[in-house]
Amino acid sequence: MQIKTQLAVQIMRVMRERRLTQVQAAKITGLKQPDISGIVNTRLDGISVERLFLVLNRLGRNIEIRVSTEEREDARTLVLA
């Protein structure tokens, strides 16, 4: 799963936990409702990873980025909740 999709899933999770409508989430995050709809429907072409980080921050979630010093042949990118 791509990083943007994983971040969108986390945004949807927060919205579900807080029982937020798209309009309420838009007000909290400063986005327009159609942008929130795009995130919820994983239409993410015009949305950057940084913007998704900002949405999560505005929804009260911290973002941590960690780069491991361990070298691995099967290195990967993970979004953990």
DAVEN-V412821 format. One record per pair of residues at least 6 apart in sequence whose ideal C-beta (glycine too) atoms are under 8 Angstrom apart, sorted by sequence separation. I is the first residue (numbers start at 1). J is the second residue. D is the distance in Angstrom with one decimal. If there is no record, write none. Layout:
# DAVEN-V412821
((I;J;D) (I;J;D))
This chain:
# DAVEN-V412821
((14;20;7.6) (25;31;7.7) (26;32;5.9) (38;44;6.9) (57;63;6.5) (15;22;7.9) (26;33;4.5) (29;36;7.2) (56;63;6.0) (1;9;7.9) (20;28;7.2) (38;46;7.4) (39;47;6.7) (44;52;7.8) (26;35;7.1) (38;47;6.6) (15;25;5.4) (23;33;5.4) (26;36;4.9) (53;63;5.0) (22;33;5.1) (25;36;4.9) (35;47;7.2) (39;52;7.3) (11;25;7.9) (22;36;4.4) (22;37;5.7) (39;55;7.1) (22;40;6.6) (31;55;6.7) (15;40;7.5) (29;54;7.5) (29;55;4.9) (12;39;7.5) (11;39;5.6) (12;40;5.9) (30;58;6.6) (11;40;7.8) (29;58;4.4) (28;58;5.9) (29;59;6.5) (8;39;5.0) (28;59;6.4) (8;40;7.5) (8;42;5.4) (25;59;7.3) (8;44;6.2) (5;42;5.7) (5;44;6.8) (4;44;4.5) (11;52;6.9) (18;59;7.7) (7;49;6.8) (14;56;7.2) (4;47;6.9) (8;52;6.7) (11;55;5.6) (15;59;7.7) (4;49;5.9) (7;52;4.1) (11;56;6.2) (14;59;4.7) (3;49;6.0) (7;53;7.3) (10;56;6.2) (14;60;7.5) (14;61;6.3) (4;52;6.2) (11;59;6.8) (7;56;6.8) (10;61;7.1) (13;81;6.7) (10;79;6.5) (9;79;7.9) (10;81;5.7) (7;79;6.2) (6;79;3.7) (3;77;5.8) (3;79;6.4))
